[in-house]
């Protein structure tokens, strides 16, 4: 069993995000899925990103950092798109990380003031033609090329939040493969 701190995307805690967390729980893992948006959800991604801008990306990151307070250090950090920011920050800066799962986003390791921590496995999942993630792809490639135990999975297509079954971007076959890879990753870090 792995313990995971999972962060939502800019739509907020959608039914599909919560269903993903529940799938991990059903597989026997402990999942913490904090709400970084104070209960707000957005049907339009641009509106959700606008809300994050209004609140401030630093504030969103700080909410993510505070969500880890009181939890064990030995966590797997995961995040979808916007949620990849606090997930990667915590994986790189909080001692004891067991691993990181980044979905539809990645940042240069230098963004968080340090290189990727040795011995912390990483999986990054993106669609190869996702216009939202195209600027993150070089960072994802650099992370996987410079980090032992890092994997980058590129799925065919252009959808951004393809693993969230409550959004129009949902891609059933890509999501099923992502779930399979994530569960194997979590089994390996137990």
Backbone as CSV, one residue per row, in Angstrom:
resi,resn,N_x,N_y,N_z,CA_x,CA_y,CA_z,C_x,C_y,C_z
1,UNK,0.829,-1.182,0.000,0.000,0.000,0.000,0.878,1.252,0.000
2,UNK,0.590,2.171,-0.893,1.280,3.458,-0.927,0.331,4.520,-0.368
3,UNK,0.910,5.581,0.146,0.119,6.730,0.597,0.411,7.880,-0.347
4,UNK,-0.656,8.465,-0.890,-0.542,9.433,-1.986,-1.201,10.745,-1.595
5,UNK,-0.538,11.845,-1.920,-1.125,13.175,-1.821,-1.353,13.622,-3.258
6,UNK,-2.627,13.693,-3.650,-3.020,13.901,-5.046,-3.701,15.255,-5.208
7,UNK,-3.190,16.060,-6.138,-3.702,17.412,-6.358,-4.493,17.508,-7.666
8,UNK,-5.594,18.206,-7.598,-6.483,18.365,-8.756,-5.950,19.387,-9.760
9,UNK,-6.601,19.416,-10.895,-6.274,20.323,-12.001,-7.073,21.618,-11.868
10,UNK,-6.972,22.486,-12.885,-7.582,23.812,-12.823,-9.106,23.794,-12.889
11,UNK,-9.707,22.670,-13.224,-11.176,22.575,-13.148,-11.631,22.442,-11.697
12,UNK,-10.721,22.099,-10.802,-11.070,21.851,-9.404,-11.299,20.370,-9.167
13,UNK,-11.938,20.059,-8.065,-12.198,18.661,-7.718,-13.429,18.163,-8.467
14,UNK,-13.227,17.803,-9.710,-14.319,17.292,-10.538,-14.674,15.864,-10.128
15,UNK,-15.824,15.412,-10.602,-16.234,14.030,-10.325,-15.203,13.044,-10.884
16,UNK,-14.606,13.348,-12.026,-13.603,12.467,-12.622,-12.310,12.432,-11.824
17,UNK,-11.889,13.567,-11.290,-10.712,13.600,-10.427,-10.959,12.758,-9.182
18,UNK,-12.109,12.950,-8.571,-12.447,12.184,-7.362,-12.573,10.693,-7.673
19,UNK,-13.092,10.370,-8.862,-13.190,8.958,-9.266,-11.798,8.344,-9.429
20,UNK,-10.858,9.108,-9.973,-9.490,8.621,-10.106,-8.907,8.319,-8.719
21,UNK,-9.092,9.233,-7.781,-8.615,9.011,-6.415,-9.262,7.759,-5.824
22,UNK,-10.556,7.578,-6.079,-11.258,6.397,-5.565,-10.736,5.109,-6.193
23,UNK,-10.346,5.151,-7.470,-9.769,3.965,-8.117,-8.471,3.553,-7.412
24,UNK,-7.667,4.533,-7.038,-6.432,4.224,-6.321,-6.745,3.646,-4.943
25,UNK,-7.761,4.186,-4.296,-8.174,3.648,-2.989,-8.671,2.215,-3.125
26,UNK,-9.462,1.965,-4.161,-9.983,0.615,-4.402,-8.841,-0.377,-4.591
27,UNK,-7.727,0.085,-5.153,-6.554,-0.769,-5.354,-5.755,-0.949,-4.053
28,UNK,-6.240,-0.354,-2.956,-5.626,-0.574,-1.656,-4.718,0.533,-1.158
29,UNK,-4.673,1.652,-1.855,-3.789,2.748,-1.464,-4.547,3.782,-0.638
30,UNK,-3.811,4.522,0.169,-4.369,5.637,0.930,-4.174,6.888,0.079
31,UNK,-5.257,7.615,-0.164,-5.181,8.793,-1.028,-5.750,10.003,-0.294
32,UNK,-4.940,11.045,-0.214,-5.378,12.340,0.301,-5.571,13.233,-0.928
33,UNK,-6.734,13.828,-1.068,-7.033,14.653,-2.242,-7.570,16.008,-1.786
34,UNK,-6.680,16.894,-1.343,-7.122,18.182,-0.811,-7.716,19.078,-1.894
35,UNK,-8.586,19.954,-1.465,-9.216,20.915,-2.365,-8.438,22.227,-2.302
36,UNK,-7.744,22.558,-3.369,-6.972,23.796,-3.428,-7.815,24.990,-3.861
37,UNK,-9.080,24.734,-4.202,-9.952,25.768,-4.753,-11.108,26.144,-3.832
38,UNK,-11.060,25.760,-2.585,-12.124,26.108,-1.625,-13.515,25.746,-2.128
39,UNK,-13.643,24.564,-2.724,-14.948,24.073,-3.151,-15.390,24.518,-4.538
40,UNK,-14.625,25.347,-5.189,-15.015,25.828,-6.523,-14.600,24.811,-7.584
41,UNK,-15.469,24.632,-8.567,-15.131,23.853,-9.756,-15.538,24.670,-10.977
42,UNK,-14.910,24.363,-12.095,-15.139,25.117,-13.324,-15.340,24.152,-14.480
43,UNK,-16.391,24.372,-15.267,-16.616,23.523,-16.434,-15.675,23.895,-17.570
44,UNK,-15.239,25.147,-17.612,-14.333,25.623,-18.655,-12.916,25.739,-18.086
45,UNK,-11.960,25.118,-18.754,-10.583,25.127,-18.274,-10.029,26.543,-18.167
46,UNK,-10.318,27.393,-19.135,-9.827,28.770,-19.083,-10.345,29.500,-17.852
47,UNK,-11.588,29.244,-17.473,-12.138,29.862,-16.263,-11.404,29.365,-15.020
48,UNK,-11.092,28.080,-14.995,-10.349,27.523,-13.867,-8.950,28.083,-13.763
49,UNK,-8.286,28.234,-14.901,-6.952,28.836,-14.911,-7.048,30.300,-14.480
50,UNK,-8.097,30.976,-14.943,-8.321,32.371,-14.529,-8.489,32.494,-13.028
51,UNK,-9.205,31.558,-12.432,-9.362,31.569,-10.984,-8.012,31.378,-10.298
52,UNK,-7.205,30.446,-10.803,-5.879,30.216,-10.220,-5.019,31.474,-10.327
53,UNK,-5.110,32.164,-11.452,-4.358,33.416,-11.612,-4.829,34.465,-10.602
54,UNK,-6.147,34.540,-10.450,-6.740,35.508,-9.523,-6.279,35.231,-8.084
55,UNK,-6.328,33.991,-7.678,-5.892,33.595,-6.334,-4.376,33.734,-6.219
56,UNK,-3.686,33.411,-7.292,-2.225,33.469,-7.333,-1.633,32.074,-7.307
57,UNK,-0.744,31.811,-8.255,-0.118,30.490,-8.327,0.712,30.210,-7.071
58,UNK,1.308,31.249,-6.488,2.056,31.052,-5.250,1.124,30.607,-4.121
59,UNK,-0.078,31.172,-4.094,-1.061,30.786,-3.078,-1.503,29.341,-3.289
60,UNK,-1.718,28.953,-4.537,-2.097,27.560,-4.835,-0.971,26.627,-4.375
61,UNK,0.269,26.998,-4.672,1.410,26.196,-4.236,1.493,26.107,-2.720
62,UNK,1.237,27.214,-2.044,1.275,27.219,-0.579,0.144,26.360,-0.001
63,UNK,-1.021,26.393,-0.615,-2.113,25.519,-0.168,-1.718,24.049,-0.311
64,UNK,-1.030,23.747,-1.391,-0.547,22.382,-1.586,0.477,21.998,-0.534
65,UNK,1.394,22.913,-0.243,2.405,22.649,0.783,1.744,22.416,2.138
66,UNK,0.766,23.251,2.469,0.067,23.102,3.759,-0.734,21.803,3.820
67,UNK,-1.190,21.313,2.678,-1.948,20.054,2.654,-1.087,18.885,3.122
68,UNK,0.216,19.018,2.967,1.133,17.950,3.403,1.420,18.009,4.902
69,UNK,1.161,19.165,5.522,1.404,19.293,6.959,0.601,18.236,7.706
70,UNK,1.247,17.562,8.627,0.573,16.551,9.431,0.518,15.178,8.791
71,UNK,0.928,15.089,7.529,0.982,13.786,6.856,2.389,13.226,6.972
72,UNK,2.534,11.913,6.843,3.883,11.347,6.881,4.745,11.905,5.746
73,UNK,6.045,11.895,5.929,6.961,12.345,4.875,7.012,11.349,3.725
74,UNK,6.757,10.083,3.999,6.911,9.014,3.012,5.682,8.923,2.112
75,UNK,5.466,9.941,1.312,4.311,10.018,0.418,4.740,9.921,-1.039
76,UNK,3.791,9.493,-1.862,3.885,9.681,-3.305,3.078,10.937,-3.590
77,UNK,3.665,11.867,-4.315,2.984,13.109,-4.659,2.507,13.018,-6.097
78,UNK,1.246,13.350,-6.313,0.689,13.306,-7.658,-0.107,14.550,-7.949
79,UNK,-0.118,14.946,-9.210,-0.893,16.124,-9.578,-1.222,16.145,-11.049
80,UNK,-2.423,16.624,-11.320,-2.913,16.792,-12.686,-2.737,18.245,-13.098
81,UNK,-1.987,18.499,-14.144,-1.822,19.817,-14.742,-1.442,20.839,-13.673
82,UNK,-2.309,21.758,-13.313,-2.030,22.739,-12.272,-1.561,22.057,-10.988
83,UNK,-2.155,20.927,-10.658,-1.789,20.191,-9.449,-0.411,19.568,-9.500
84,UNK,0.178,19.483,-10.703,1.544,18.975,-10.814,2.533,19.925,-10.153
85,UNK,2.171,21.214,-10.092,3.073,22.202,-9.489,3.324,21.882,-8.009
86,UNK,2.287,21.806,-7.154,2.590,21.461,-5.758,3.112,20.037,-5.597
87,UNK,2.676,19.116,-6.454,3.163,17.737,-6.359,4.664,17.677,-6.614
88,UNK,5.128,18.322,-7.670,6.557,18.295,-7.993,7.357,19.067,-6.948
89,UNK,6.824,20.210,-6.507,7.515,20.996,-5.487,7.741,20.160,-4.226
90,UNK,6.706,19.472,-3.764,6.821,18.669,-2.544,7.749,17.470,-2.750
91,UNK,7.646,16.828,-3.907,8.522,15.676,-4.187,9.988,16.098,-4.161
92,UNK,10.268,17.303,-4.630,11.650,17.780,-4.687,12.144,18.384,-3.375
93,UNK,11.254,18.906,-2.555,11.714,19.692,-1.401,11.363,19.091,-0.048
94,UNK,10.420,18.178,0.006,10.021,17.595,1.292,10.756,16.265,1.464
95,UNK,11.547,16.125,2.493,12.310,14.886,2.676,11.407,13.660,2.768
96,UNK,11.904,12.535,2.247,11.215,11.263,2.406,10.266,10.877,1.296
97,UNK,10.169,11.676,0.242,9.239,11.355,-0.844,9.473,9.939,-1.362
98,UNK,8.382,9.216,-1.592,8.464,7.849,-2.131,8.390,7.835,-3.646
99,UNK,7.873,8.916,-4.238,7.751,8.982,-5.678,6.879,10.154,-6.080
100,UNK,6.774,10.363,-7.406,5.942,11.439,-7.940,5.276,10.983,-9.225
101,UNK,4.028,11.403,-9.370,3.223,11.144,-10.569,2.740,12.492,-11.089
102,UNK,3.201,12.859,-12.276,2.822,14.133,-12.873,1.998,13.861,-14.119
103,UNK,0.812,14.436,-14.157,-0.115,14.206,-15.261,-0.342,15.509,-16.019
104,UNK,-0.013,15.512,-17.305,-0.267,16.629,-18.216,0.502,17.893,-17.869
105,UNK,1.597,17.767,-17.132,2.441,18.924,-16.809,3.730,18.444,-16.182
106,UNK,4.757,19.263,-16.315,6.040,19.045,-15.638,6.781,20.370,-15.670
107,UNK,7.646,20.554,-14.708,8.403,21.789,-14.587,9.889,21.455,-14.553
108,UNK,10.745,22.383,-14.964,12.178,22.133,-14.803,12.485,21.931,-13.315
109,UNK,13.396,21.044,-13.012,13.757,20.799,-11.606,14.210,22.089,-10.935
110,UNK,14.857,22.966,-11.701,15.361,24.223,-11.143,14.243,25.152,-10.674
111,UNK,13.035,24.926,-11.124,11.887,25.749,-10.709,11.705,25.725,-9.195
112,UNK,12.103,24.626,-8.583,11.910,24.462,-7.146,13.235,24.490,-6.395
113,UNK,14.227,25.081,-7.026,15.479,25.377,-6.367,16.431,24.223,-6.157
114,UNK,16.145,23.105,-6.753,17.017,21.957,-6.520,16.894,20.985,-7.682
115,UNK,17.842,20.070,-7.736,17.717,19.007,-8.719,16.738,17.960,-8.179
116,UNK,16.389,17.024,-9.020,15.484,15.964,-8.582,16.192,15.145,-7.506
117,UNK,15.501,14.819,-6.416,16.179,14.088,-5.335,16.551,12.664,-5.754
118,UNK,17.765,12.228,-5.411,18.199,10.873,-5.758,17.283,9.827,-5.112
119,UNK,17.002,8.781,-5.874,16.223,7.668,-5.345,14.729,7.870,-5.314
120,UNK,14.224,8.995,-5.834,12.779,9.249,-5.854,12.279,8.987,-7.275
121,UNK,11.542,7.886,-7.476,11.054,7.572,-8.817,9.988,8.560,-9.281
122,UNK,9.884,8.671,-10.584,9.001,9.669,-11.196,8.361,9.087,-12.442
123,UNK,7.064,9.317,-12.577,6.355,9.038,-13.842,5.690,10.327,-14.294
124,UNK,5.811,10.601,-15.602,5.143,11.744,-16.219,4.287,11.203,-17.350
125,UNK,3.025,11.639,-17.405,2.076,11.186,-18.414,1.520,12.407,-19.154
126,UNK,1.650,12.396,-20.490,1.154,13.499,-21.326,0.690,12.954,-22.668
127,UNK,-0.204,13.683,-23.304,-0.506,13.400,-24.702,0.483,14.189,-25.550
128,UNK,0.966,13.549,-26.602,2.064,14.122,-27.378,1.720,15.425,-28.091
129,UNK,0.451,15.668,-28.412,0.077,16.897,-29.114,-0.825,17.794,-28.261
130,UNK,-0.743,17.661,-26.961,-1.526,18.477,-26.031,-0.990,19.905,-26.059
131,UNK,-1.794,20.841,-26.550,-1.323,22.227,-26.664,-1.056,22.864,-25.301
132,UNK,-1.737,22.402,-24.254,-1.502,22.940,-22.908,-0.157,22.468,-22.355
133,UNK,0.279,21.287,-22.742,1.494,20.708,-22.168,2.713,20.854,-23.070
134,UNK,2.540,21.419,-24.267,3.655,21.489,-25.213,4.852,22.236,-24.609
135,UNK,4.610,23.275,-23.831,5.733,24.002,-23.229,6.365,23.221,-22.074
136,UNK,5.630,22.238,-21.533,6.161,21.426,-20.441,6.943,20.212,-20.930
137,UNK,6.781,19.863,-22.185,7.425,18.666,-22.709,8.953,18.711,-22.610
138,UNK,9.610,19.836,-22.923,11.067,19.863,-22.740,11.485,19.603,-21.283
139,UNK,10.749,20.157,-20.333,11.057,19.915,-18.918,10.842,18.446,-18.575
140,UNK,9.773,17.853,-19.100,9.497,16.431,-18.851,10.622,15.573,-19.410
141,UNK,11.076,15.891,-20.607,12.178,15.125,-21.214,13.467,15.291,-20.413
142,UNK,13.745,16.520,-19.998,14.961,16.759,-19.217,14.908,15.990,-17.885
143,UNK,13.765,16.023,-17.224,13.638,15.291,-15.957,13.893,13.795,-16.154
144,UNK,13.325,13.239,-17.219,13.484,11.794,-17.416,14.892,11.432,-17.890
145,UNK,15.556,12.347,-18.585,16.915,12.075,-19.049,17.947,12.232,-17.941
146,UNK,17.647,13.033,-16.932,18.634,13.319,-15.884,18.297,12.668,-14.548
147,UNK,17.232,11.894,-14.491,16.783,11.304,-13.230,16.693,9.795,-13.355
148,UNK,17.428,9.102,-12.505,17.303,7.642,-12.458,15.898,7.293,-11.967
149,UNK,15.306,6.303,-12.600,13.981,5.864,-12.179,12.849,6.741,-12.679
150,UNK,13.110,7.593,-13.659,12.067,8.464,-14.212,11.583,7.916,-15.550
151,UNK,10.287,8.014,-15.761,9.676,7.557,-17.013,8.750,8.640,-17.554
152,UNK,8.800,8.838,-18.859,7.888,9.744,-19.546,7.041,8.906,-20.486
153,UNK,5.736,8.974,-20.303,4.806,8.265,-21.175,4.048,9.289,-22.011
154,UNK,4.236,9.209,-23.327,3.511,10.072,-24.257,2.434,9.240,-24.935
155,UNK,1.215,9.714,-24.861,0.065,9.022,-25.435,-0.309,9.718,-26.735
156,UNK,-0.778,8.954,-27.731,-1.188,9.606,-28.975,-2.423,10.468,-28.732
157,UNK,-2.412,11.653,-29.317,-3.581,12.524,-29.207,-3.211,13.916,-28.752
158,UNK,-4.244,14.718,-28.564,-4.046,16.132,-28.242,-4.826,16.575,-26.997
159,UNK,-5.420,15.640,-26.292,-6.260,16.003,-25.148,-5.400,16.294,-23.920
160,UNK,-5.888,17.204,-23.107,-5.103,17.631,-21.945,-5.402,16.767,-20.722
161,UNK,-6.601,16.784,-20.238,-6.964,16.052,-19.015,-7.667,14.754,-19.385
162,UNK,-6.938,13.916,-20.099,-7.523,12.729,-20.714,-7.850,11.618,-19.722
163,UNK,-7.403,11.736,-18.481,-7.691,10.697,-17.481,-8.879,11.050,-16.593
164,UNK,-9.483,12.216,-16.794,-10.624,12.651,-15.985,-11.911,12.310,-16.740
165,UNK,-12.617,11.290,-16.264,-13.787,10.793,-17.000,-15.000,11.701,-16.933
166,UNK,-14.895,12.835,-16.263,-16.019,13.777,-16.220,-15.820,14.959,-17.164
167,UNK,-14.729,14.963,-17.908,-14.417,16.091,-18.795,-14.443,15.666,-20.261
168,UNK,-14.688,16.622,-21.157,-14.710,16.297,-22.594,-13.381,15.751,-23.120
169,UNK,-12.262,16.042,-22.470,-10.954,15.552,-22.897,-10.732,14.072,-22.606
170,UNK,-11.632,13.449,-21.891,-11.446,12.060,-21.478,-11.217,11.149,-22.677
171,UNK,-10.207,10.297,-22.561,-9.889,9.302,-23.577,-9.811,7.957,-22.857
172,UNK,-10.808,7.128,-23.051,-10.939,5.891,-22.283,-9.730,4.972,-22.422
173,UNK,-9.243,4.760,-23.635,-8.130,3.821,-23.801,-6.831,4.390,-23.219
174,UNK,-6.567,5.676,-23.431,-5.364,6.286,-22.851,-5.456,6.296,-21.328
175,UNK,-6.634,6.588,-20.792,-6.820,6.607,-19.343,-6.615,5.215,-18.746
176,UNK,-7.089,4.195,-19.428,-6.912,2.826,-18.928,-5.435,2.461,-18.876
177,UNK,-4.677,2.838,-19.903,-3.242,2.558,-19.918,-2.521,3.359,-18.831
178,UNK,-2.896,4.619,-18.666,-2.332,5.442,-17.607,-2.586,4.787,-16.247
179,UNK,-3.820,4.363,-15.991,-4.162,3.727,-14.712,-3.313,2.481,-14.474
180,UNK,-3.147,1.676,-15.515,-2.338,0.459,-15.408,-0.894,0.801,-15.023
181,UNK,-0.336,1.815,-15.666,1.047,2.210,-15.392,1.186,2.816,-13.992
182,UNK,0.200,3.602,-13.592,0.228,4.215,-12.262,0.143,3.140,-11.180
183,UNK,-0.736,2.179,-11.354,-0.869,1.114,-10.346,0.419,0.287,-10.245
184,UNK,1.075,0.030,-11.371,2.353,-0.682,-11.340,3.414,0.148,-10.613
185,UNK,3.426,1.440,-10.874,4.360,2.359,-10.197,4.134,2.312,-8.690
186,UNK,2.860,2.420,-8.279,2.552,2.436,-6.844,2.912,1.115,-6.174
187,UNK,2.698,0.011,-6.880,3.087,-1.300,-6.329,4.601,-1.363,-6.121
188,UNK,5.353,-0.782,-7.041,6.809,-0.821,-6.956,7.354,0.047,-5.818
189,UNK,6.630,1.082,-5.408,7.137,1.978,-4.351,6.556,1.666,-2.980
190,UNK,5.709,0.655,-2.884,5.103,0.303,-1.595,6.151,0.016,-0.550
